[in-house]
């Protein structure tokens, strides 16, 4: 069974939510799980820097008594690295870079029998449709889950943008009207997550 934890972003500012999230990510994996960090949604030059930053930043949120074995994912060896990992954390960032990489794989098979945690943009990529907070428009995801996803809901995300703050209700309406109107919408506030098991 594969466990996906689709999260909405802002974990570093929500310590209680972050602790629950990582407890879910490492559930059933023993005391020394191998965690593969994936920063493909960011610029390639930023991956190593983010790996160093976030392994330290999130450490206080990891379950007590769990000693993680960390590895930073590479595009060249991604499949092998996933096979060796117990859990995968797909960091947020830009939707398109991660989409372009994951679209080369059978994602369901790629992550089979792993615990997979996502964050913001990576949650959107796995959904059928999402509303991009950066582009401010609905977009298509890989469709791993038949849902519509709206990250950072009701937060101040983009408040420093020249376009002004995001109108979240307008965003939700736009997403609801985008293509298949029968799909459920997950408009999650920062720190919130939804678990899917396949």
SELUM-198684 format. One line per field, with one value per residue: residue in three letters; x negated, y negated, z negated of N, C-alpha, C in turn. Coordinates in Angstrom, 3 decimals. Layout:
<atoms>
code = [ALA;...]
n_u = [X;...]
n_v = [Y;...]
n_w = [Z;...]
ca_u = [X;...]
ca_v = [Y;...]
ca_w = [Z;...]
c_u = [X;...]
c_v = [Y;...]
c_w = [Z;...]
</atoms>
This chain:
<atoms>
code = [UNK;UNK;UNK;UNK;UNK;UNK;UNK;UNK;UNK;UNK;UNK;UNK;UNK;UNK;UNK;UNK;UNK;UNK;UNK;UNK;UNK;UNK;UNK;UNK;UNK;UNK;UNK;UNK;UNK;UNK;UNK;UNK;UNK;UNK;UNK;UNK;UNK;UNK;UNK;UNK;UNK;UNK;UNK;UNK;UNK;UNK;UNK;UNK;UNK;UNK;UNK;UNK;UNK;UNK;UNK;UNK;UNK;UNK;UNK;UNK;UNK;UNK;UNK;UNK;UNK;UNK;UNK;UNK;UNK;UNK;UNK;UNK;UNK;UNK;UNK;UNK;UNK;UNK;UNK;UNK;UNK;UNK;UNK;UNK;UNK;UNK;UNK;UNK;UNK;UNK;UNK;UNK;UNK;UNK;UNK;UNK;UNK;UNK;UNK;UNK;UNK;UNK;UNK;UNK;UNK;UNK;UNK;UNK;UNK;UNK;UNK;UNK;UNK;UNK;UNK;UNK;UNK;UNK;UNK;UNK;UNK;UNK;UNK;UNK;UNK;UNK;UNK;UNK;UNK;UNK;UNK;UNK;UNK;UNK;UNK;UNK;UNK;UNK;UNK;UNK;UNK;UNK;UNK;UNK;UNK;UNK;UNK;UNK;UNK;UNK;UNK;UNK;UNK;UNK;UNK;UNK;UNK;UNK;UNK;UNK;UNK;UNK;UNK;UNK;UNK;UNK;UNK;UNK;UNK;UNK;UNK;UNK;UNK;UNK;UNK;UNK;UNK;UNK;UNK;UNK;UNK;UNK;UNK;UNK;UNK;UNK;UNK;UNK;UNK;UNK;UNK;UNK;UNK;UNK;UNK;UNK;UNK;UNK]
n_u = [-0.838;-0.481;-1.032;0.088;-0.422;1.039;0.257;0.735;-1.182;-3.320;-4.334;-6.560;-5.768;-3.797;-4.021;-2.670;-1.019;-3.004;-4.383;-2.429;-2.105;-4.667;-4.732;-2.773;-4.036;-6.216;-5.077;-4.927;-7.415;-9.591;-12.527;-14.670;-14.128;-14.584;-14.754;-13.923;-14.585;-13.074;-13.650;-12.815;-11.006;-12.141;-14.759;-17.502;-20.045;-19.424;-18.832;-20.707;-21.295;-18.772;-18.272;-20.160;-19.183;-16.443;-16.482;-17.546;-15.809;-13.316;-13.833;-13.145;-10.498;-10.278;-9.304;-9.820;-12.580;-12.982;-15.405;-16.484;-17.578;-18.937;-18.597;-19.363;-17.476;-18.285;-17.961;-19.107;-19.405;-16.940;-14.869;-16.195;-16.953;-14.488;-13.618;-15.316;-14.510;-12.383;-10.503;-9.295;-9.773;-8.264;-9.091;-7.718;-7.342;-7.919;-5.367;-5.560;-8.338;-8.478;-6.275;-7.053;-9.173;-8.087;-6.162;-7.401;-7.288;-5.520;-3.735;-2.245;-3.287;-5.955;-6.083;-5.169;-4.191;-5.445;-5.741;-4.580;-5.112;-3.795;-3.936;-2.354;-3.021;-3.795;-1.679;0.330;-0.549;-0.095;2.641;5.704;6.598;5.649;5.388;3.223;1.257;-0.757;-0.584;2.016;4.317;6.403;4.979;3.748;3.003;1.129;3.048;3.143;4.720;8.249;9.111;9.542;7.224;6.379;3.944;2.520;4.786;6.720;4.540;1.805;0.364;-1.354;-0.815;-2.575;-2.721;-2.695;-0.222;1.535;3.264;4.382;7.615;9.316;11.813;12.709;10.743;11.346;13.851;13.187;11.602;13.463;15.135;13.491;13.028;13.790;16.527;17.487;15.618;14.233;13.240;10.306;9.601;7.243;6.059;2.951;0.678;2.584;3.560;4.313;4.927;4.247;4.657;3.420]
n_v = [1.201;-2.230;-5.312;-8.532;-11.855;-14.681;-17.951;-21.407;-23.450;-25.867;-24.591;-25.110;-27.206;-26.224;-24.518;-22.487;-21.233;-20.408;-18.474;-16.479;-15.875;-14.834;-12.669;-11.082;-10.653;-9.023;-6.865;-3.494;-2.810;-2.101;-2.683;-3.854;-5.184;-5.543;-8.515;-10.175;-13.225;-15.450;-18.001;-18.921;-20.781;-23.190;-25.475;-23.846;-24.538;-25.233;-22.984;-21.489;-23.392;-23.827;-21.286;-21.096;-23.167;-22.498;-19.945;-20.515;-22.530;-21.232;-19.265;-19.520;-18.786;-16.126;-12.787;-11.776;-9.770;-8.727;-8.140;-9.566;-8.628;-10.549;-11.528;-13.303;-13.749;-12.984;-13.818;-12.109;-9.597;-8.985;-6.944;-4.660;-5.714;-6.105;-3.468;-2.578;-4.053;-4.576;-6.474;-9.373;-12.788;-15.339;-18.433;-21.796;-24.560;-25.534;-24.637;-23.669;-22.698;-20.355;-18.912;-18.421;-16.633;-14.451;-13.623;-11.963;-9.460;-6.495;-7.351;-6.208;-3.621;-4.253;-5.275;-3.162;-1.383;-3.106;-5.737;-8.854;-12.221;-15.417;-18.923;-21.868;-22.999;-20.448;-18.895;-19.930;-19.128;-16.370;-16.201;-16.101;-18.544;-21.914;-25.077;-27.538;-29.393;-31.107;-31.597;-32.294;-31.036;-28.304;-25.030;-22.066;-18.978;-15.941;-14.095;-11.944;-11.698;-11.953;-14.759;-18.277;-20.768;-23.288;-25.173;-26.775;-28.099;-30.869;-32.136;-34.556;-34.316;-35.523;-38.151;-40.213;-40.585;-42.393;-42.315;-42.357;-41.032;-37.591;-36.713;-34.538;-33.240;-33.753;-32.389;-29.770;-29.434;-29.684;-27.417;-25.424;-25.659;-24.886;-22.720;-19.400;-19.474;-17.826;-16.880;-16.637;-19.447;-20.301;-22.655;-23.615;-24.967;-26.475;-24.144;-22.173;-18.872;-16.097;-12.649;-9.980;-6.629;-4.119]
n_w = [0.000;0.772;-0.760;-0.637;-1.598;-1.209;-1.406;-2.331;-2.458;-4.202;-6.487;-8.154;-9.696;-11.252;-13.781;-15.357;-13.478;-11.712;-13.206;-13.412;-10.737;-9.965;-11.659;-10.511;-8.048;-8.702;-9.878;-10.839;-9.806;-11.297;-13.429;-12.121;-9.505;-5.956;-4.341;-1.435;-0.115;2.082;4.220;6.701;7.589;7.408;8.466;10.105;9.067;6.503;5.050;3.391;1.447;0.318;-0.663;-2.762;-4.344;-4.962;-6.136;-8.585;-9.481;-9.712;-11.544;-14.371;-14.258;-13.718;-14.671;-18.068;-18.994;-16.520;-14.147;-11.410;-8.126;-5.829;-2.399;0.561;3.400;6.823;10.258;12.112;10.854;9.813;9.792;8.712;6.254;5.044;4.812;2.800;0.651;-2.236;-2.703;-0.967;-0.455;1.163;1.947;2.070;4.411;7.681;9.971;12.650;13.138;11.508;12.430;15.098;14.719;13.186;14.961;16.706;15.710;14.575;12.143;10.036;9.960;9.548;6.912;5.441;2.556;0.792;-1.710;-1.005;-1.174;-0.458;0.516;0.929;4.046;4.987;4.118;5.710;8.228;8.191;8.129;10.097;11.109;10.320;8.582;9.371;7.222;7.918;10.693;10.687;11.700;12.858;13.364;15.030;13.461;12.849;12.389;10.612;8.420;8.314;7.882;7.078;6.230;3.918;2.663;-0.290;-1.206;-2.182;-3.308;-3.708;-1.439;1.345;0.766;1.028;3.680;6.795;8.011;5.984;3.015;2.928;3.995;2.381;2.379;4.946;6.329;5.574;6.740;9.457;9.725;9.185;11.399;13.414;15.999;15.252;13.343;11.413;9.667;6.351;4.317;2.651;0.601;-1.192;-4.238;-5.311;-6.684;-6.920;-5.838;-3.641;-3.620;-1.426;-0.501;1.531]
ca_u = [0.000;-1.179;-0.360;-0.211;0.025;1.054;0.236;1.023;-2.232;-3.430;-4.634;-7.557;-5.097;-2.718;-4.733;-1.799;-0.635;-4.209;-4.654;-1.436;-2.414;-5.826;-4.348;-2.095;-4.990;-7.116;-4.309;-5.148;-8.691;-10.667;-13.269;-15.674;-13.630;-15.358;-13.922;-14.431;-14.098;-13.019;-13.490;-12.734;-10.122;-12.942;-15.846;-18.517;-21.132;-18.943;-18.501;-21.616;-21.130;-17.498;-18.446;-20.842;-18.317;-15.197;-16.738;-17.753;-14.612;-12.214;-14.262;-12.367;-9.148;-10.321;-8.892;-10.861;-13.100;-13.209;-16.686;-16.317;-18.701;-18.548;-19.252;-18.853;-17.180;-18.878;-17.189;-19.798;-19.249;-15.700;-14.177;-16.957;-16.900;-13.167;-13.590;-16.068;-13.908;-11.138;-9.584;-9.706;-9.191;-8.302;-8.979;-6.985;-8.108;-7.234;-4.589;-6.010;-9.538;-8.179;-5.368;-7.822;-9.980;-7.236;-5.382;-8.176;-7.164;-4.250;-3.926;-1.680;-4.270;-7.195;-6.005;-4.456;-4.545;-6.192;-5.015;-4.946;-4.608;-3.889;-3.864;-1.959;-3.094;-3.843;-0.303;1.070;-0.993;0.500;4.085;6.173;6.557;5.305;5.356;1.863;1.172;-1.723;0.005;3.367;5.241;6.459;4.036;3.890;1.965;0.921;4.285;2.970;5.922;9.361;9.508;9.032;6.459;6.072;3.003;2.346;6.104;6.975;3.296;1.343;-0.507;-1.250;-0.368;-3.562;-2.689;-2.169;1.189;2.348;3.514;5.237;9.025;9.405;13.134;12.702;9.881;12.077;14.900;12.520;11.188;14.681;15.674;12.473;13.195;14.720;17.128;17.925;14.527;14.194;12.193;9.633;9.015;6.665;5.289;1.562;0.532;3.557;3.215;5.288;4.244;4.796;3.969;3.732]
ca_v = [0.000;-3.512;-6.353;-9.892;-12.900;-15.914;-19.051;-22.684;-24.454;-26.613;-23.720;-25.676;-28.174;-25.519;-23.422;-21.379;-20.542;-19.787;-17.263;-15.474;-15.527;-13.950;-11.419;-10.309;-10.291;-7.966;-5.820;-2.120;-2.659;-1.744;-3.734;-4.481;-5.201;-6.252;-9.575;-10.819;-14.597;-15.787;-19.444;-19.145;-21.913;-24.400;-25.540;-22.813;-25.073;-25.425;-21.704;-21.156;-24.397;-23.556;-20.039;-21.446;-24.042;-21.908;-18.827;-21.127;-23.294;-20.340;-18.274;-19.557;-18.273;-14.684;-12.042;-11.467;-8.415;-8.350;-8.606;-9.529;-8.539;-11.515;-11.533;-14.326;-13.113;-13.500;-13.437;-11.022;-8.316;-9.120;-5.663;-3.833;-6.348;-5.829;-2.047;-2.410;-4.875;-4.157;-7.602;-10.415;-14.111;-16.194;-19.820;-22.704;-25.465;-25.752;-23.486;-23.144;-21.856;-19.041;-18.255;-17.958;-15.477;-13.315;-13.208;-10.943;-8.194;-5.993;-7.822;-5.224;-2.532;-4.831;-5.441;-2.008;-0.882;-4.115;-6.852;-10.015;-13.489;-16.519;-20.250;-22.946;-22.734;-19.016;-18.411;-20.353;-18.328;-15.038;-16.308;-16.187;-19.971;-22.756;-26.513;-27.983;-30.654;-31.966;-32.006;-32.762;-30.455;-26.843;-24.307;-20.612;-18.203;-14.611;-13.324;-10.745;-11.669;-12.648;-15.874;-19.610;-21.155;-24.705;-25.281;-28.054;-28.730;-31.922;-32.646;-35.814;-33.968;-36.459;-39.482;-41.199;-40.547;-43.628;-42.119;-42.449;-39.753;-36.631;-36.606;-33.088;-32.738;-33.808;-31.281;-28.517;-29.386;-29.415;-26.015;-24.610;-25.726;-24.410;-21.384;-18.458;-20.113;-16.819;-16.499;-17.361;-20.450;-20.366;-23.980;-23.417;-26.056;-26.091;-23.180;-21.098;-17.854;-15.043;-11.376;-9.053;-5.339;-3.395]
ca_w = [0.000;0.813;-1.548;-0.205;-2.511;-0.415;-2.374;-1.686;-2.574;-5.445;-7.637;-9.070;-10.570;-11.951;-14.439;-15.760;-12.239;-11.160;-13.986;-13.008;-9.346;-9.913;-12.321;-9.472;-7.002;-9.162;-10.547;-10.425;-9.103;-12.222;-14.133;-11.252;-8.123;-4.931;-3.766;-0.220;0.060;3.505;4.407;8.145;7.874;7.296;9.438;9.831;8.242;5.137;4.418;2.295;0.401;-0.354;-1.409;-4.013;-5.136;-5.456;-7.048;-9.907;-9.848;-10.077;-12.537;-15.620;-14.040;-13.505;-15.875;-19.058;-18.918;-15.122;-13.619;-9.959;-7.203;-4.803;-1.085;1.470;4.687;8.057;11.440;12.804;10.155;9.062;9.610;7.771;4.933;4.483;4.420;1.559;-0.401;-2.886;-2.568;-0.021;-0.713;2.356;1.498;2.946;5.275;8.945;10.430;13.938;13.110;10.935;13.372;16.260;14.328;12.812;16.125;17.422;14.984;14.071;10.767;9.110;9.857;9.026;5.461;4.886;1.227;0.029;-2.308;-0.192;-1.671;0.505;-0.073;1.826;5.485;5.271;3.939;6.898;9.367;8.122;8.318;11.484;11.417;9.176;8.841;9.100;6.490;8.593;11.978;10.362;12.665;12.775;14.203;15.019;12.810;13.415;12.247;9.786;7.595;8.980;7.028;7.380;5.039;3.742;1.535;-1.006;-1.259;-3.175;-3.899;-3.116;-0.316;2.461;0.328;1.475;5.144;7.396;8.374;4.789;2.354;3.638;3.626;2.228;2.782;6.410;6.760;5.369;7.761;10.737;9.728;9.252;12.752;14.360;16.577;14.618;12.179;10.445;8.779;5.070;4.144;1.357;0.385;-2.522;-4.824;-5.564;-7.768;-6.763;-4.857;-3.382;-3.400;-0.440;-0.475;2.768]
c_u = [-0.874;-0.362;-0.840;0.367;-0.081;1.257;0.249;-0.061;-2.268;-3.761;-5.563;-6.939;-3.976;-3.305;-3.859;-1.375;-1.830;-4.533;-3.689;-1.722;-3.572;-5.585;-3.654;-3.086;-5.858;-6.399;-4.612;-6.484;-9.867;-11.400;-14.296;-15.209;-14.541;-14.426;-14.616;-13.764;-14.150;-12.693;-13.397;-11.823;-10.850;-14.019;-16.909;-19.640;-20.735;-18.781;-19.392;-21.466;-19.849;-17.561;-19.094;-19.917;-17.156;-15.412;-16.948;-16.474;-13.483;-12.567;-13.467;-10.968;-9.106;-9.932;-10.068;-11.282;-13.347;-14.520;-16.666;-17.640;-18.315;-19.309;-18.570;-18.682;-17.914;-18.043;-17.794;-19.523;-17.930;-15.023;-14.887;-16.898;-15.558;-13.069;-14.261;-15.436;-12.674;-10.059;-10.185;-9.004;-9.385;-8.047;-8.200;-7.924;-7.301;-6.539;-5.203;-7.272;-9.267;-7.266;-6.156;-8.662;-9.098;-6.425;-6.119;-8.005;-5.699;-4.309;-3.378;-2.673;-5.570;-7.202;-5.348;-5.064;-5.426;-5.219;-5.500;-4.289;-4.793;-3.706;-3.523;-2.010;-3.121;-2.482;0.521;0.721;-0.322;2.014;4.441;6.112;6.207;5.404;3.984;1.856;0.194;-1.164;1.399;4.387;5.310;5.455;4.288;2.716;1.824;2.145;4.132;4.180;7.025;9.932;9.021;8.403;6.142;5.226;3.014;3.665;6.234;5.708;2.939;0.366;-0.279;-0.835;-1.330;-3.642;-2.131;-0.696;2.114;2.599;4.461;6.660;9.339;10.750;13.258;11.880;10.623;13.173;14.306;12.104;12.398;15.213;14.711;12.729;14.200;15.268;17.560;16.851;14.553;13.022;11.633;8.944;8.500;5.873;3.883;1.463;1.490;3.102;4.358;4.517;5.006;3.977;4.403;2.911]
c_v = [-1.253;-4.550;-7.723;-10.865;-14.222;-17.097;-20.397;-23.746;-25.085;-25.794;-24.373;-26.677;-27.544;-24.306;-22.237;-20.550;-19.799;-18.493;-16.141;-14.965;-14.536;-12.645;-10.498;-9.800;-9.104;-6.818;-4.438;-1.852;-2.354;-2.957;-4.452;-4.474;-6.002;-7.235;-10.199;-12.183;-14.941;-17.269;-19.803;-20.307;-23.250;-24.403;-24.507;-23.291;-25.216;-24.122;-21.375;-22.120;-24.152;-22.276;-20.317;-22.246;-23.281;-20.671;-19.353;-21.821;-22.398;-19.338;-18.327;-18.962;-16.757;-13.956;-11.709;-10.005;-7.917;-8.977;-8.452;-9.360;-9.376;-11.295;-12.580;-13.702;-13.793;-13.009;-12.195;-9.656;-8.207;-7.777;-4.776;-4.395;-6.097;-4.379;-1.829;-3.146;-4.208;-5.218;-8.630;-11.712;-14.970;-17.630;-20.656;-23.587;-25.761;-24.491;-22.854;-22.286;-20.453;-18.251;-17.641;-16.717;-14.265;-12.784;-12.155;-9.555;-7.768;-6.251;-6.829;-4.086;-3.031;-4.874;-4.256;-1.559;-1.836;-5.019;-8.108;-11.270;-14.576;-17.844;-21.256;-22.539;-21.251;-18.357;-18.734;-19.493;-16.952;-15.049;-16.331;-17.636;-20.742;-24.217;-27.010;-29.346;-31.626;-32.496;-32.598;-32.317;-28.945;-26.214;-22.807;-19.989;-16.853;-13.717;-12.032;-10.574;-12.483;-13.757;-17.186;-20.146;-22.651;-24.855;-26.684;-28.795;-29.677;-32.454;-33.994;-35.552;-34.954;-37.865;-40.590;-41.265;-41.866;-43.528;-42.250;-41.074;-38.864;-36.695;-35.106;-32.520;-32.730;-32.645;-29.954;-28.345;-29.046;-27.947;-25.090;-24.546;-25.179;-22.953;-20.543;-19.036;-19.123;-16.468;-17.297;-18.338;-20.366;-21.723;-23.988;-24.635;-25.554;-25.216;-22.013;-20.108;-16.849;-13.779;-10.533;-7.766;-4.570;-2.104]
c_w = [0.000;0.055;-1.078;-1.229;-1.765;-1.353;-1.651;-1.769;-3.956;-6.676;-8.649;-10.043;-11.388;-12.677;-14.836;-14.550;-11.649;-11.894;-13.594;-11.596;-9.272;-10.665;-11.330;-8.418;-7.415;-9.862;-9.955;-9.757;-10.031;-12.774;-13.257;-9.795;-7.197;-4.227;-2.563;-0.071;1.550;3.674;5.892;8.524;7.725;8.381;9.100;8.912;6.769;4.359;3.226;1.120;-0.391;-1.187;-2.767;-4.929;-5.777;-6.319;-8.474;-10.392;-10.364;-11.171;-13.841;-15.486;-13.845;-14.794;-16.791;-18.924;-17.508;-14.650;-12.097;-9.228;-5.989;-3.499;-0.212;2.864;5.844;9.234;12.092;12.176;9.388;8.783;8.594;6.359;4.257;4.019;3.059;0.376;-1.007;-2.703;-1.621;-0.415;0.533;1.927;2.520;3.757;6.525;9.435;11.673;13.861;12.581;11.858;14.530;15.940;14.028;13.987;16.965;16.816;14.850;12.567;9.739;8.882;9.217;7.498;4.746;3.553;0.413;-0.729;-1.594;-0.763;-0.626;-0.216;1.021;3.303;5.815;5.032;5.186;8.107;9.367;8.320;9.807;11.960;10.148;9.589;8.417;8.416;7.142;9.911;11.806;11.407;12.452;13.727;14.080;14.281;13.499;13.267;11.478;8.871;8.272;8.109;7.643;6.096;5.056;2.484;0.932;-1.227;-2.462;-3.852;-3.276;-1.964;0.835;2.067;0.757;3.004;5.684;7.790;7.179;4.185;3.177;3.093;3.571;2.649;4.305;6.976;6.658;6.418;9.121;10.836;9.856;10.677;13.809;14.744;15.789;13.303;11.103;9.417;7.471;5.013;2.731;1.274;-1.055;-2.984;-5.147;-6.809;-7.654;-5.698;-4.719;-3.023;-2.376;-0.499;0.762;2.852]
</atoms>
